[in-house]
Amino acid sequence: MSIKSAIELRLRQAFSPERLEVINESHLHAGHHHTAGGHHEQFDGTGETHFRVRIVSQAFSGLSRVERHRAINQALTEELKGGVHALAIEPAAPGERTRW
């Protein structure tokens, strides 16, 4: 299973979202530097390391932005430990305005 698919599955199970979009943005980060195994390496933009999550769920109603981010990070603990370097999170409750 791809990392993107694993992220989608975990978020669906945790939040039953009415809208979910998981975007692999790894290619946008080509040329950036990452630390891997104690070495600074230039990232080539391949693979599944940088994602943007856009999610609308009733589970976020009444939660602050920080609480929403914490809940998503907790749901994705394994993926964040396993090679995801960056995760941009855009959470919303139903009825809230989104930029997407």
C-alpha positions as CSV (number, residue, x, y, z in Angstrom):
1,M,0.0,0.0,0.0
2,S,1.3,3.5,-0.9
3,I,1.9,6.0,1.9
4,K,-0.8,8.2,0.4
5,S,-3.3,5.3,0.5
6,A,-2.3,4.6,4.1
7,I,-2.8,8.2,5.1
8,E,-6.3,8.3,3.4
9,L,-7.3,5.1,5.1
10,R,-6.2,6.2,8.6
11,L,-8.0,9.6,8.2
12,R,-11.2,8.0,7.0
13,Q,-11.2,5.6,9.9
14,A,-10.4,8.3,12.5
15,F,-12.6,11.1,11.3
16,S,-15.2,9.8,8.8
17,P,-14.7,12.9,6.7
18,E,-17.3,14.3,4.3
19,R,-14.4,15.6,2.2
20,L,-10.8,14.3,2.1
21,E,-8.0,15.1,-0.3
22,V,-4.5,13.8,0.3
23,I,-2.0,15.4,-2.2
24,N,1.5,14.1,-2.7
25,E,3.6,17.3,-2.9
26,S,7.0,15.7,-2.8
27,H,7.9,16.9,-6.4
28,L,7.5,20.5,-5.2
29,H,10.3,20.1,-2.8
30,A,13.0,18.9,-5.2
31,G,16.3,20.6,-4.4
32,H,15.5,21.2,-0.7
33,H,17.8,19.8,1.9
34,H,16.9,17.1,4.3
35,T,18.8,15.4,7.1
36,A,18.8,11.6,6.7
37,G,20.9,9.4,9.0
38,G,22.9,12.3,10.2
39,H,23.8,13.5,6.7
40,H,22.5,16.5,4.9
41,E,21.2,15.4,1.5
42,Q,19.6,17.2,-1.3
43,F,16.1,15.9,-1.9
44,D,15.3,14.8,-5.5
45,G,11.5,15.2,-5.3
46,T,10.7,11.5,-5.8
47,G,8.8,9.2,-3.5
48,E,6.2,9.9,-0.9
49,T,7.6,12.3,1.7
50,H,5.7,15.5,1.5
51,F,1.9,15.7,1.7
52,R,-1.0,18.1,2.0
53,V,-4.1,17.0,3.8
54,R,-7.4,18.7,3.1
55,I,-10.1,17.3,5.3
56,V,-13.7,18.3,6.4
57,S,-15.1,16.4,9.3
58,Q,-17.7,16.8,11.9
59,A,-15.1,15.6,14.4
60,F,-13.4,19.0,14.1
61,S,-16.5,21.0,15.3
62,G,-15.6,22.9,18.4
63,L,-11.9,22.1,18.2
64,S,-9.2,24.8,17.8
65,R,-6.8,24.8,14.9
66,V,-4.1,23.4,17.2
67,E,-6.4,20.7,18.5
68,R,-7.3,19.7,14.9
69,H,-3.7,19.5,13.9
70,R,-2.8,17.4,17.0
71,A,-5.6,15.0,16.3
72,I,-4.5,14.5,12.7
73,N,-0.8,14.1,13.7
74,Q,-1.8,11.5,16.3
75,A,-3.9,9.5,13.7
76,L,-0.9,9.5,11.4
77,T,1.8,8.7,14.0
78,E,3.1,5.6,12.1
79,E,3.3,7.4,8.7
80,L,5.1,10.4,10.3
81,K,7.6,8.0,11.9
82,G,8.0,6.1,8.6
83,G,9.4,8.6,6.1
84,V,6.9,11.4,5.8
85,H,9.0,14.6,6.2
86,A,6.3,17.2,5.9
87,L,2.6,17.3,6.4
88,A,0.6,20.4,5.5
89,I,-2.8,20.2,7.2
90,E,-5.9,22.1,6.2
91,P,-8.7,20.9,8.5
92,A,-12.3,22.2,8.6
93,A,-15.6,21.4,10.2
94,P,-18.7,21.2,7.9
95,G,-19.9,24.7,7.0
96,E,-16.6,26.4,7.6
97,R,-15.0,28.2,4.7
98,T,-12.0,26.6,3.0
99,R,-9.6,28.0,0.5
100,W,-9.9,24.9,-1.6
